[in-house]
């Protein structure tokens, strides 16, 4: 299974699969995947230090 880490700024918020992180945060898995998209990153450029980022962990 692919594991991810969710960060808000430089602080790690959650770690696990997309589904596990979504359950932890109370949102849909598609919302968690959106945090990794270029569209989200473009929308939140001015808030780089405070935005959520989904990072895939190495195997």
Backbone torsions as a table, in degrees:
resi	resn	phi	psi	omega
1	UNK	NA	145.1	178.4
2	UNK	-81.7	133.9	178.5
3	UNK	-112.9	147.5	-176.9
4	UNK	-132.9	159.9	172.2
5	UNK	-122.0	135.8	177.5
6	UNK	-106.7	123.5	-179.2
7	UNK	-115.0	146.8	168.6
8	UNK	-119.1	106.4	-171.2
9	UNK	66.8	-121.6	178.9
10	UNK	-104.5	1.7	-178.7
11	UNK	-96.4	128.7	177.3
12	UNK	-75.4	129.2	-177.6
13	UNK	-98.4	-40.5	-177.6
14	UNK	-156.6	160.2	177.3
15	UNK	-143.2	141.9	178.9
16	UNK	148.1	-162.8	176.1
17	UNK	-76.0	167.3	179.2
18	UNK	-58.4	-41.9	-179.0
19	UNK	-64.7	-42.6	179.7
20	UNK	-64.8	-42.3	179.2
21	UNK	-65.2	-40.9	179.2
22	UNK	-61.5	-44.1	178.4
23	UNK	-63.0	-41.6	179.7
24	UNK	-62.6	-40.0	-177.3
25	UNK	-88.0	-12.2	179.1
26	UNK	76.2	34.0	178.7
27	UNK	-131.5	173.9	177.9
28	UNK	-76.8	151.9	176.0
29	UNK	-57.1	-32.9	178.8
30	UNK	-63.9	-31.3	177.2
31	UNK	-66.7	-42.5	179.3
32	UNK	-64.3	-43.5	178.3
33	UNK	-62.5	-33.1	-179.4
34	UNK	-61.6	-30.9	-179.9
35	UNK	-64.0	-15.1	179.2
36	UNK	-96.4	-8.9	-174.1
37	UNK	-78.2	155.3	177.1
38	UNK	-67.6	-31.1	179.2
39	UNK	-61.5	-46.2	179.1
40	UNK	-65.5	-44.6	-179.6
41	UNK	-61.3	-37.7	178.0
42	UNK	-68.3	-37.2	-179.7
43	UNK	-69.5	-29.9	-173.2
44	UNK	-111.0	25.7	-178.5
45	UNK	-58.0	-39.1	-176.8
46	UNK	-70.6	-15.8	-178.2
47	UNK	-114.9	39.9	-174.6
48	UNK	-53.6	-41.3	-176.0
49	UNK	-74.8	-11.9	-174.7
50	UNK	-123.3	3.4	-176.8
51	UNK	-86.6	160.2	175.8
52	UNK	-83.0	139.4	178.1
53	UNK	-134.6	133.7	176.5
54	UNK	-102.5	122.7	-177.5
55	UNK	-119.4	127.2	177.7
56	UNK	-76.8	131.6	178.6
57	UNK	-86.6	145.5	179.7
58	UNK	-69.9	150.7	179.0
59	UNK	-76.3	NA	NA
